[in-house]
Amino acid sequence: MIEKVLAGLGAGILAAVLPACGMVDPETLRPGITTGHEVRERMGAPAMEWQEADGARTWEYPRTPEGIENYMIVIGPDNILREVRQVLTEENFARVAPGMRRDEVRRLLGKPAHEFYFPLKKEHVWDWKTPGEPGMDRFFNVHFDEGGNVVRTSSNIVQRG
């Protein structure tokens, strides 16, 4: 009897936690067919939303800090899914340039995995985990001055546990 109660409790906790972890595969969303309501139902509320000039909305779904994907999902003014983009790509990393503002970087790459401040350098650093070698975590870093402008980018590799 106790095993059934514990199994039921475990299943209930798992069902409650999985949607919050973003376990829904965005690849199952179908541009031109899936509605904005269905996206929210499957993916939950976006971490950030931007209004586009043409009336579309871009919703951010980060998988950080543990994941290596951040998704931008574009919903048209007709409330139909237009596009699903994984934004943590080498192409997007290469687009980060000195002088860009924090909001521009957030819009390009999504929510960072971590944010650090180095008082001696007077520098803020955001990082995103990216695909790395087995047993290693690779991070793409964006360094901002105190005014919130990109100074440079870097990367580092950390051996897991």
Secondary structure, 3 states (H helix, E strand, C coil): CHHHHHHHHHHHHHHHHHHHCCCCCHHHCCCCCCEHHHHHHHHCCCCEEEECCCCCEEEEEECCCCCCCEEEEEECCCCEEEEEEECCCHHHHHHCCCCCEHHHHHHHHCCCCEEEEECCCCEEEEEEEECCCCCEEEEEEEEECCCCEEEEEEEEEEECC
